[in-house]
Amino acid sequence: MSQASQEEVWAQIKKDLKEAQSRLPVKPKDIGRATWGAATGMLGKAYLYTKEWTLATAEFQKIKDAKLYVLVPNYQDNFLSSGDNNAESVFELQYQSTTNGNWGSSGTANVQRGQAWEPDIAPKGYTSQAGTSVNRWVFDLFMKEKTKSGAIDPRAYATMVWNYPGAKMYQDDFTKAFTGEYLNTIWVRKYLNFDRTSSLTPGSWAYATNNRRIMRYADVLLMYAEAENEANGPSAKVYDAINQVRQRVGMPDIQPALTQTAMREAIRNERVLELAMEGDRIFDLNRWGIAADVFEKHPEYRSNSSGKFQRGKSEYLPLPQNDIDTNPAIKQNPGY
């Protein structure tokens, strides 16, 4: 079978999503099943990725008009088990929490088969892994602007843990939990269950209960703002969408009378503040066509100090060798 082009793949994705949109229920009987809103949001996202701005805006507008979703008052509720399947969730991956290992005994199997595995982001000392830290530029972006009351953006505390007064790592005081270089490291907070004493309790593997959010209404609003800005410039609709996201956490409204370019930058920054650690960044950089520019200008952004972003290669992962071996018509991605 010959290798399909990107255009053919995107056409099939959109066709499938349109069919799903027409068949899926608005409100399913079983919590966690995909819905009309999930299909509509993903269809809008597909149009966003292929730069069909007007079509993307139309799909996101359908979600807004349906009034099925709202921004929950407390931003952090989106990443705690107590907030699973809340009013902001458009689509989320349901994680089970059992200690009998019926989803597989290894952490990798748990992730692949739908069971949360917390140690992959928990910091060193609380997990069997090396831990995941937050790049300094993300922290600096959070600190750049204060809320209307002069406080730090509350999303920072829900996204990161660093050495601030009263900070805790799980149930330990931050300054007692870490020393040396780790005391000055910024760690991932989002999705960690801080009511636990460690990511490894109660057994040898973590059995986290918080679901993985695939698409939230806040993301829909920001994608709507982006598509509308690209299609028609920074209209009142753009300001309304991005300001809804900011108002939820007490941040001031975006400066009025921005140019399209300035608004584009504001939306991109807002996506970092709202969606950091949710798995969107590299895909955003790729679809904006700036991944190589960013990593070449800022090599410190690399997550792996021994790696180097290579323009024309690192934007994509290699195709599985098994697929290439079984089908000689498939060509490997450039650079591999």
C-alpha positions in Angstrom: 0.0 0.0 0.0 1.4 3.4 -1.0 2.1 6.0 1.7 -0.7 8.6 2.1 0.1 12.3 1.9 -0.5 14.6 4.8 -3.4 16.1 2.9 -5.0 12.7 2.5 -4.6 11.9 6.2 -6.1 15.3 7.3 -9.0 14.7 4.9 -9.7 11.3 6.5 -9.4 12.8 10.0 -12.0 15.5 9.2 -14.3 12.9 7.5 -14.2 10.7 10.5 -14.8 13.5 12.9 -17.8 14.8 10.9 -19.3 11.3 11.0 -18.6 11.1 14.8 -20.1 14.6 15.2 -23.3 13.4 13.5 -23.6 10.2 15.6 -22.4 10.9 19.1 -24.8 12.0 21.8 -24.7 15.4 23.3 -24.9 13.9 26.8 -24.0 10.2 27.0 -25.6 7.8 29.4 -22.2 6.6 30.5 -19.8 9.3 31.9 -16.5 9.3 30.1 -17.9 8.3 26.7 -17.0 10.6 23.7 -19.7 13.2 22.9 -20.8 15.5 20.2 -18.8 18.2 21.9 -15.6 16.2 21.9 -16.0 15.4 18.1 -16.9 19.1 17.4 -13.9 20.3 19.4 -11.5 17.9 17.7 -12.9 18.9 14.2 -12.3 22.5 15.0 -8.8 21.6 16.1 -8.2 19.7 12.9 -9.2 22.8 10.9 -6.9 24.9 13.1 -4.0 22.7 12.4 -4.6 23.0 8.6 -5.0 26.8 8.9 -8.6 26.7 7.7 -9.5 29.5 10.1 -13.1 30.3 9.2 -14.0 26.6 9.3 -12.3 26.2 12.7 -14.1 29.2 14.1 -17.4 27.9 13.0 -16.9 24.6 14.8 -15.7 26.3 18.0 -18.7 28.6 17.8 -21.0 25.6 17.8 -19.6 24.6 21.1 -19.9 28.1 22.5 -23.5 28.4 21.3 -24.4 25.0 22.8 -23.6 26.2 26.3 -22.7 22.7 27.4 -19.5 23.7 29.0 -18.3 26.5 31.4 -15.0 27.4 33.0 -15.0 26.0 36.5 -14.3 28.7 39.2 -11.2 27.0 40.6 -8.6 26.4 37.8 -6.9 23.6 39.8 -10.0 21.5 39.9 -9.2 20.5 36.3 -6.3 18.4 37.5 -7.5 16.8 40.7 -9.5 13.6 41.0 -12.2 15.5 42.8 -12.7 17.5 39.5 -12.9 14.6 37.1 -15.5 15.0 34.4 -16.4 18.5 35.5 -18.3 21.2 33.6 -15.2 22.4 31.8 -14.2 19.0 30.4 -14.9 18.5 26.7 -13.0 15.2 26.4 -10.9 13.4 29.0 -9.3 10.0 29.3 -10.8 8.0 32.1 -8.2 6.5 34.5 -9.1 3.7 36.9 -7.5 3.4 40.3 -7.1 -0.1 41.5 -4.2 -1.7 43.4 -4.8 -5.2 42.0 -2.7 -4.6 38.9 -5.4 -5.9 36.5 -4.3 -3.3 33.9 -0.7 -4.6 33.9 2.1 -4.6 36.5 4.5 -2.2 34.9 4.2 1.6 34.8 4.5 1.7 31.0 1.7 -0.8 30.6 -0.4 1.3 33.0 0.0 4.4 30.9 -0.6 2.7 27.6 -3.7 0.9 28.9 -5.4 3.8 30.5 -4.2 3.7 34.1 -2.6 6.8 35.6 1.1 6.5 36.5 2.2 9.4 38.5 5.9 8.8 38.9 6.7 10.0 35.4 6.3 13.7 36.5 6.8 13.5 40.3 10.2 14.9 41.4 13.2 12.9 42.5 12.8 11.5 46.0 9.1 10.9 45.6 9.3 8.5 42.7 11.4 5.8 41.1 12.1 8.2 38.2 14.4 11.2 37.9 11.4 13.6 38.0 10.3 16.3 35.7 11.2 20.0 36.1 9.7 23.1 34.5 11.8 25.2 32.2 12.7 28.6 33.7 11.1 30.6 30.9 7.7 29.2 31.8 8.2 30.4 35.3 9.3 33.8 34.1 6.3 34.1 31.9 4.0 33.4 34.9 5.8 36.1 36.9 5.7 38.7 34.2 2.2 39.9 35.0 0.2 40.0 38.2 -3.5 39.6 38.8 -5.8 42.6 39.2 -5.2 42.4 43.0 -1.5 42.3 42.5 -1.0 38.6 43.2 0.8 35.9 41.3 -1.3 34.2 38.6 -3.0 31.4 40.5 -2.4 29.1 37.6 1.3 29.2 38.5 0.6 27.5 41.8 -1.5 24.9 40.1 1.1 24.3 37.4 4.4 24.4 39.3 6.0 24.0 42.7 9.0 26.1 43.6 10.6 27.5 46.7 8.0 30.0 47.9 6.8 30.5 51.5 4.6 27.7 52.6 5.3 25.5 49.5 4.9 21.8 50.0 6.0 18.7 48.0 3.2 16.2 48.8 3.0 16.4 52.6 6.5 17.7 53.1 7.7 21.3 53.5 9.5 22.2 50.3 12.7 23.4 52.0 12.9 20.2 54.0 12.1 18.0 51.1 14.9 19.5 48.8 18.4 20.6 49.3 21.2 21.9 47.0 20.3 22.3 43.3 16.9 20.7 43.8 15.9 23.5 46.2 16.1 25.9 43.3 14.5 23.6 40.7 10.9 24.3 39.6 8.9 21.1 39.6 5.7 20.1 37.9 2.6 20.5 40.1 -0.2 19.8 37.6 -1.8 16.4 37.8 0.2 15.4 41.0 -2.0 14.2 43.8 -0.7 16.2 46.7 -3.0 14.5 49.2 -0.6 11.6 49.0 2.7 11.3 50.9 4.5 10.2 47.8 3.7 9.3 44.2 4.6 5.7 45.2 2.0 5.2 47.9 0.1 3.0 48.6 2.1 0.3 46.7 5.2 -0.1 44.5 3.4 1.7 41.7 1.3 4.8 41.8 -2.4 4.5 41.3 -3.5 8.0 40.6 -7.2 8.7 40.3 -7.2 12.0 38.4 -8.2 11.7 34.7 -6.1 13.0 31.9 -7.9 16.0 30.3 -7.7 15.8 26.5 -9.6 19.0 25.8 -11.0 21.6 28.1 -13.4 24.5 27.4 -10.6 26.9 28.1 -8.6 25.4 25.3 -11.7 25.7 23.0 -11.9 29.4 23.8 -8.2 30.0 23.1 -8.4 28.1 19.8 -11.5 30.1 18.9 -9.6 33.3 19.7 -6.6 32.2 17.6 -8.7 31.2 14.6 -10.9 34.3 14.7 -7.8 36.5 15.0 -6.2 34.8 12.0 -9.4 35.1 9.9 -10.6 38.6 10.8 -8.0 40.2 13.1 -8.4 41.1 16.8 -12.1 41.6 16.8 -14.3 41.9 19.9 -14.9 38.2 19.6 -11.2 37.5 20.1 -11.0 39.7 23.1 -14.1 38.2 24.7 -12.7 34.6 24.3 -9.2 35.2 25.6 -10.5 37.5 28.4 -12.9 34.8 29.6 -9.9 32.5 30.3 -8.0 35.3 32.1 -10.9 36.6 34.1 -11.4 33.1 35.6 -8.1 33.5 37.5 -8.3 37.2 38.1 -5.9 38.4 35.5 -6.5 41.8 33.8 -8.1 41.9 30.4 -5.8 41.9 27.3 -4.7 45.4 26.3 -7.1 47.0 23.9 -6.4 48.0 20.3 -3.7 45.3 19.7 -2.5 44.6 16.1 -3.2 41.2 14.7 0.5 40.3 15.3 0.5 41.4 18.9 -2.8 39.6 19.6 -1.3 36.4 18.0 1.6 36.7 20.4 -0.8 37.3 23.4 -2.8 34.2 22.5 0.3 32.0 22.1 1.5 33.2 25.5 -1.9 32.6 27.1 -1.8 29.0 25.8 1.4 28.5 27.8 -0.1 30.0 31.0 -3.3 28.0 30.7 -2.2 24.7 29.2 1.4 24.2 30.3 2.2 20.6 31.1 -0.9 19.3 29.3 1.0 18.1 26.2 0.2 20.8 23.7 3.3 22.9 23.4 5.4 20.9 20.9 2.4 20.5 18.6 1.6 24.2 18.8 5.2 25.0 17.9 5.1 22.7 14.9 1.8 23.9 13.6 2.9 27.5 13.9 6.1 26.5 12.0 8.4 27.9 14.6 9.7 24.8 16.4 13.2 25.0 14.9 13.4 28.7 15.4 12.5 28.4 19.1 14.9 25.6 19.9 17.8 27.0 17.8 17.5 30.4 19.5 16.9 28.9 23.0 18.9 25.6 23.2 18.3 25.7 27.0 14.6 24.8 26.3 15.6 21.2 25.4 14.3 18.7 27.9 17.3 16.5 27.2 20.7 18.3 27.6 22.4 15.8 25.4 20.0 16.2 22.5 19.9 18.9 19.8 16.9 19.9 17.8 17.6 19.4 14.1 15.6 21.5 11.7 13.8 19.4 9.1 14.1 16.3 11.3 13.2 16.8 14.9 9.7 18.2 14.1 8.6 14.6 13.6 9.3 11.3 15.3 10.7 8.4 13.2 8.2 6.0 11.7 8.2 2.6 13.4 10.9 0.3 11.7 8.5 -2.6 11.8 6.1 -0.7 9.5 8.9 0.1 7.1 10.2 -3.5 7.1 6.7 -4.9 6.2 5.9 -2.3 3.6 8.7 -1.2 1.2 6.4 1.5 -0.2 6.7 3.5 3.1 9.5 6.1 3.3 11.1 7.0 6.6 10.7 10.6 7.8 13.6 12.9 6.9 16.8 12.6 8.9 16.2 9.1 10.4 
